[in-house]
Amino acid sequence: MAADLTPAELTLLGLLVEKPRHGYELDEIISARGMREWTEIGFSSIYYLLARLRDRGLITEVGTPPARGKTRRVYGPTAEGRRACARSAEDAVAELRPVFPPVLIGLANQPVIPPERLRAALDRRAAALTERIAAIGAARDAQPDVPGFVRAIFDYTLGQLAAEQHWLDDYRAELAELGDQPPTRKADGHDPL
């Protein structure tokens, strides 16, 4: 991704290129499209991000229509904002970037986890994956008329979760075949947990 836009900035800018919006509407669309699964934009950060984009000349206020008696600032992209969004979006699609999931750190430290606690942790992860897949699938299915690119985001997320679910099923089966093995002891002789 272009160094000039953070993932959160690109996400909001892209939504504004799509259609001018106010902050509350941005939050609604982020929730409706399941974007909270892959972006760290909370409601409280939307206005901060809008101010940053505005200060950089990438968006501008395009209107303030009243909403239920309250005036809301509506933002849209500038010409430079459209160009920056296109460049950064293209880079984000093309670049393969490393991810740093905490599960890998846990697995790297697996020897200190007693086998029964490891099994329980993997079981909790499996249950969470099942719930997340169901929730995202329901969110996707509740919006049958979304544009193709929005459906692609849902499908990508579901594909990633399904791949992890497959890996987790295989790994749990492998551990079950190995049976209980005593946990590795720390160098100081104390039990790890």
C-alpha positions in Angstrom: 0.0 0.0 0.0 1.3 3.5 -0.8 3.1 4.9 2.2 1.0 8.0 2.1 -2.3 6.4 3.2 -2.8 4.1 6.1 -5.2 1.2 5.7 -7.8 3.1 7.8 -7.4 6.3 5.7 -7.7 4.3 2.5 -10.8 2.6 3.7 -12.6 5.8 4.6 -11.4 7.6 1.5 -12.6 4.8 -0.7 -16.1 5.0 0.9 -16.1 8.7 0.2 -15.1 8.2 -3.4 -18.0 5.8 -3.7 -20.4 8.5 -2.5 -20.1 11.6 -0.3 -21.1 10.7 3.3 -21.1 12.0 6.9 -19.3 10.3 9.8 -22.4 8.4 11.1 -23.2 7.1 7.7 -19.6 5.9 7.3 -19.9 4.0 10.6 -23.2 2.4 9.4 -21.7 1.2 6.0 -18.6 -0.1 7.8 -20.8 -2.2 10.0 -23.2 -3.3 7.3 -20.4 -4.5 5.0 -18.6 -6.5 7.7 -15.6 -4.2 7.4 -15.0 -4.5 11.1 -13.6 -8.0 10.4 -10.6 -6.5 8.5 -10.2 -2.9 9.6 -9.6 -1.3 12.9 -11.8 1.7 12.4 -13.9 2.3 15.4 -16.7 4.9 15.5 -14.6 7.2 17.6 -11.7 7.2 15.1 -13.9 8.1 12.1 -13.9 11.8 12.8 -10.2 11.8 13.6 -9.5 10.1 10.2 -11.8 12.5 8.4 -9.9 15.4 9.9 -6.6 13.9 8.8 -7.9 13.3 5.2 -9.3 16.9 5.1 -6.0 18.4 6.4 -4.1 16.6 3.7 -6.4 18.0 1.0 -7.8 14.6 0.1 -11.4 15.3 1.1 -13.5 18.4 1.5 -16.8 19.3 3.0 -19.5 19.0 0.3 -22.6 19.8 2.3 -24.4 19.7 5.6 -27.9 18.3 5.1 -30.0 18.2 8.2 -30.5 14.7 9.6 -33.4 14.4 12.1 -33.0 18.0 13.1 -29.2 17.7 13.4 -26.7 19.2 10.9 -24.1 16.7 9.7 -21.0 17.5 7.7 -20.9 15.5 4.5 -17.5 14.9 3.0 -16.4 13.9 -0.5 -13.1 13.4 -2.2 -11.0 16.1 -3.9 -9.4 15.3 -7.3 -6.2 14.6 -5.5 -8.1 12.4 -3.1 -9.5 10.3 -6.0 -6.0 9.9 -7.4 -4.5 8.9 -4.0 -7.3 6.4 -3.4 -6.8 4.8 -6.8 -3.0 4.5 -6.4 -3.2 3.2 -2.9 -6.1 0.7 -3.7 -4.1 -0.6 -6.7 -1.0 -1.1 -4.5 -3.1 -2.8 -1.8 -4.5 -5.3 -4.3 -1.2 -6.0 -6.0 1.2 -6.3 -3.0 1.5 -9.4 -0.9 2.1 -8.2 2.6 3.0 -10.2 5.6 0.4 -10.6 8.4 1.3 -11.1 12.0 -1.5 -13.2 13.6 -1.1 -13.8 17.3 -2.0 -17.5 16.9 1.5 -18.0 15.3 3.1 -16.5 18.4 1.1 -18.8 20.6 2.1 -21.8 18.5 5.7 -20.8 18.6 5.4 -21.0 22.4 3.2 -24.1 22.4 5.8 -26.2 24.4 5.0 -24.3 27.6 1.3 -25.0 27.4 0.1 -28.2 29.1 -1.6 -30.5 26.6 -5.1 -30.3 28.1 -4.9 -26.5 28.1 -3.7 -26.5 24.5 -6.6 -28.7 23.5 -9.0 -26.4 25.3 -7.5 -23.3 23.7 -7.8 -24.9 20.2 -11.4 -26.0 20.9 -12.2 -22.4 21.9 -10.6 -21.2 18.7 -12.6 -23.7 16.6 -15.8 -22.6 18.2 -15.0 -18.9 17.6 -14.2 -19.7 14.0 -17.5 -21.5 13.5 -19.4 -18.5 15.1 -17.5 -15.9 13.0 -18.1 -17.8 9.7 -21.8 -18.0 10.5 -22.0 -14.3 11.4 -20.2 -13.2 8.3 -22.2 -15.5 6.1 -25.4 -14.2 7.5 -24.2 -10.5 7.0 -23.4 -11.3 3.4 -26.6 -13.1 2.8 -28.7 -10.3 4.3 -27.4 -8.0 1.6 -28.1 -9.8 -1.7 -27.9 -6.6 -3.8 -24.5 -5.4 -2.8 -22.0 -4.6 -5.6 -19.7 -7.4 -6.7 -16.6 -5.9 -5.0 -18.5 -5.9 -1.7 -19.5 -9.6 -2.2 -15.8 -10.3 -3.0 -14.7 -8.8 0.3 -17.2 -11.0 2.2 -16.1 -14.1 0.1 -12.4 -13.4 0.7 -13.0 -13.1 4.4 -15.0 -16.3 4.5 -12.4 -18.1 2.4 -9.6 -17.1 4.8 -11.7 -18.3 7.8 -12.5 -21.6 6.1 -8.8 -22.1 5.3 -8.0 -21.5 9.0 -10.8 -23.9 10.0 -9.4 -26.6 7.7 -5.9 -26.1 9.1 -7.2 -26.2 12.7 -9.2 -29.4 12.1 -6.1 -31.0 10.7 -3.8 -29.8 13.5 -6.2 -30.9 16.2 -6.5 -34.3 14.6 -2.6 -34.6 14.5 -2.4 -33.7 18.2 -5.0 -36.3 19.0 -3.0 -38.9 17.2 0.1 -38.0 19.2 -1.8 -38.3 22.5 -0.9 -36.5 25.7 2.7 -35.7 26.1 4.1 -34.1 29.2 4.6 -30.3 28.8 8.2 -29.1 28.3 9.7 -27.9 31.6 11.3 -24.5 31.9 15.1 -24.5 32.3 14.6 -23.5 36.0 12.6 -26.7 36.6 9.3 -25.0 37.3 6.1 -26.1 35.5 5.2 -23.6 32.8 1.6 -23.0 33.9 
